[in-house]
């Protein structure tokens, strides 16, 4: 029996995800078919189905990759002397690096989640993981008195994630918006919301 090379296997999965994203951006999630993804990836259906058995499985993998990237960013906080400043920096980096086309795709996935329970479950699971990561970062900063200790970490994280997703969507859908000014305002929003209260 031939042994699977893990690095090659993951590279092929990434190739399929990238092909699927290209199809979703061009045709939309609903209209793009697995046949379209196979053609974009230049792979046979049998080969593609070795890696993902459905569009929903591809969406779940894309969400998991986003979560891994956020985890890597937040892990930097553990080595930071000023957690509050590092949180602001990481939030700014994440927003600045957001791809407008991918943000549009995110809007479409949310719309699909309203009518497709399998997609809705993936979105809920991904959101819960992201909020949990952000809440853990807030609690860590609260322990060092760098973030308002009176804040409910989970509720604050949920609001901040929603604000970040909303701004990303608006920047993607309204090209006339000034992205640098919007990101500076978002950073100020975070700063004022999270900073310890004086007096």
C-alpha positions as CSV (number, residue, x, y, z in Angstrom):
1,X,0.0,0.0,0.0
2,X,1.4,3.4,-1.0
3,X,2.2,5.7,1.9
4,X,0.6,9.2,1.7
5,X,3.0,12.1,1.8
6,X,1.4,14.5,4.3
7,X,3.0,17.6,2.8
8,X,2.0,16.7,-0.7
9,X,-1.5,15.8,0.5
10,X,-1.9,19.2,2.2
11,X,-0.5,21.0,-0.8
12,X,-3.2,19.3,-3.0
13,X,-5.9,20.3,-0.5
14,X,-4.7,23.9,-0.6
15,X,-4.7,23.8,-4.4
16,X,-8.4,22.6,-4.3
17,X,-9.3,25.3,-1.8
18,X,-7.7,28.0,-4.0
19,X,-9.5,26.7,-7.1
20,X,-12.8,26.7,-5.2
21,X,-12.3,30.3,-3.9
22,X,-11.6,31.4,-7.5
23,X,-14.8,29.8,-8.6
24,X,-16.8,31.2,-5.7
25,X,-15.5,34.7,-6.4
26,X,-16.3,34.4,-10.1
27,X,-19.7,32.7,-10.0
28,X,-20.8,32.8,-6.4
29,X,-21.0,30.0,-3.9
30,X,-24.5,28.9,-5.0
31,X,-23.8,28.9,-8.7
32,X,-20.3,27.3,-8.6
33,X,-20.5,23.6,-8.9
34,X,-18.1,20.9,-7.9
35,X,-17.6,20.3,-11.7
36,X,-16.5,24.0,-11.9
37,X,-14.0,23.5,-9.1
38,X,-12.6,20.3,-10.7
39,X,-12.1,22.3,-14.0
40,X,-10.5,25.2,-12.2
41,X,-8.2,22.9,-10.3
42,X,-7.4,20.9,-13.5
43,X,-8.2,17.7,-11.6
44,X,-10.6,14.9,-12.2
45,X,-13.7,14.6,-10.0
46,X,-12.4,11.4,-8.4
47,X,-9.2,13.2,-7.5
48,X,-10.9,16.3,-6.0
49,X,-13.3,14.1,-4.0
50,X,-10.2,12.5,-2.3
51,X,-9.6,15.8,-0.6
52,X,-13.1,17.3,-0.2
53,X,-16.5,15.6,-0.6
54,X,-18.6,18.8,-1.0
55,X,-18.6,22.5,-1.3
56,X,-19.5,22.7,2.4
57,X,-16.4,20.7,3.3
58,X,-14.3,23.2,1.4
59,X,-16.0,26.2,3.2
60,X,-15.2,24.4,6.5
61,X,-11.6,24.1,5.5
62,X,-11.4,27.8,4.5
63,X,-12.8,28.8,7.9
64,X,-10.3,26.5,9.7
65,X,-7.4,28.1,7.8
66,X,-8.7,31.6,8.9
67,X,-8.9,30.3,12.5
68,X,-5.3,29.0,12.3
69,X,-4.0,32.4,11.1
70,X,-5.8,34.2,13.9
71,X,-4.5,31.7,16.4
72,X,-0.9,32.4,15.2
73,X,-1.4,36.1,15.5
74,X,-2.8,35.9,19.0
75,X,-0.1,33.5,20.2
76,X,2.3,36.5,19.8
77,X,0.5,38.1,22.7
78,X,2.0,35.5,25.1
79,X,5.4,37.1,24.5
80,X,4.3,40.7,24.6
81,X,5.1,43.0,27.5
82,X,2.2,45.3,26.5
83,X,-0.8,43.1,25.6
84,X,-3.1,46.0,24.9
85,X,-0.8,47.6,22.3
86,X,-0.2,44.2,20.8
87,X,-3.9,43.5,20.5
88,X,-4.4,46.8,18.7
89,X,-1.5,46.0,16.4
90,X,-2.8,42.5,15.6
91,X,-6.3,43.9,14.9
92,X,-4.9,46.5,12.6
93,X,-2.8,43.9,10.7
94,X,-5.8,41.6,10.3
95,X,-8.0,44.4,8.9
96,X,-5.2,45.8,6.6
97,X,-4.5,42.3,5.2
98,X,-8.2,41.6,4.5
99,X,-8.8,40.8,0.8
100,X,-11.8,42.7,-0.6
101,X,-12.7,39.8,-2.9
102,X,-12.5,37.4,0.0
103,X,-14.6,39.8,2.1
104,X,-17.3,39.8,-0.6
105,X,-17.2,36.0,-0.6
106,X,-17.7,36.2,3.2
107,X,-20.8,38.3,2.7
108,X,-22.1,35.7,0.3
109,X,-21.4,32.8,2.7
110,X,-23.4,34.7,5.4
111,X,-26.3,35.0,3.0
112,X,-26.0,31.3,2.1
113,X,-26.0,30.5,5.8
114,X,-29.5,32.0,6.1
115,X,-30.9,29.3,3.8
116,X,-28.4,26.4,4.1
117,X,-28.3,24.9,7.5
118,X,-25.0,23.0,6.8
119,X,-23.3,26.3,5.9
120,X,-25.0,28.0,8.9
121,X,-23.5,25.4,11.3
122,X,-20.0,25.9,9.8
123,X,-20.4,29.7,10.2
124,X,-21.6,29.4,13.8
125,X,-18.7,27.0,14.7
126,X,-16.1,29.3,13.1
127,X,-17.6,32.4,14.8
128,X,-17.6,30.6,18.2
129,X,-13.9,29.7,17.8
130,X,-12.9,33.2,16.8
131,X,-14.8,34.8,19.6
132,X,-13.3,32.4,22.1
133,X,-9.8,33.2,20.9
134,X,-10.4,37.0,21.2
135,X,-12.1,36.6,24.6
136,X,-9.0,34.7,25.9
137,X,-6.8,37.5,24.7
138,X,-9.0,40.1,26.4
139,X,-9.0,38.1,29.7
140,X,-5.2,37.8,29.5
141,X,-4.9,41.6,29.1
142,X,-7.4,42.1,31.9
143,X,-5.2,40.1,34.2
144,X,-2.4,42.5,33.6
145,X,-4.8,45.5,34.1
146,X,-4.2,46.6,30.5
147,X,-7.9,46.2,29.5
148,X,-10.9,47.3,31.5
149,X,-11.5,44.6,34.1
150,X,-15.2,45.4,34.2
151,X,-15.7,44.2,30.6
152,X,-17.4,40.9,30.0
153,X,-14.7,39.3,27.9
154,X,-17.0,37.1,25.9
155,X,-19.5,39.8,25.2
156,X,-16.8,42.3,24.3
157,X,-15.1,39.8,22.0
158,X,-18.4,39.1,20.2
159,X,-19.0,42.8,19.6
160,X,-15.5,43.4,18.4
161,X,-15.6,40.4,16.0
162,X,-18.9,41.7,14.6
163,X,-17.5,45.2,14.2
164,X,-14.4,43.9,12.4
165,X,-16.4,41.7,10.1
166,X,-18.9,44.6,9.4
167,X,-16.1,47.0,8.5
168,X,-14.4,44.5,6.3
169,X,-17.6,43.9,4.4
170,X,-18.2,47.7,4.0
171,X,-14.7,48.2,2.7
172,X,-15.2,45.4,0.2
173,X,-18.6,46.6,-1.0
174,X,-18.0,50.4,-1.0
175,X,-14.8,51.1,-2.8
176,X,-15.2,54.8,-2.2
177,X,-14.6,54.4,1.5
178,X,-11.2,55.6,2.6
179,X,-9.6,52.4,4.0
180,X,-6.7,54.0,5.9
181,X,-9.1,56.4,7.7
182,X,-11.6,53.7,8.4
183,X,-8.9,51.4,9.9
184,X,-7.6,54.3,12.0
185,X,-11.1,54.9,13.3
186,X,-11.5,51.2,14.0
187,X,-8.3,51.1,16.0
188,X,-9.4,54.2,18.0
189,X,-12.8,52.4,18.6
190,X,-10.9,49.4,20.0
191,X,-8.7,51.6,22.1
192,X,-11.5,53.5,23.7
193,X,-13.6,50.5,24.2
194,X,-11.0,48.3,25.8
195,X,-8.8,50.7,27.7
196,X,-9.0,50.7,31.6
197,X,-11.3,53.3,33.0
198,X,-9.6,56.0,35.0
199,X,-10.8,57.4,38.3
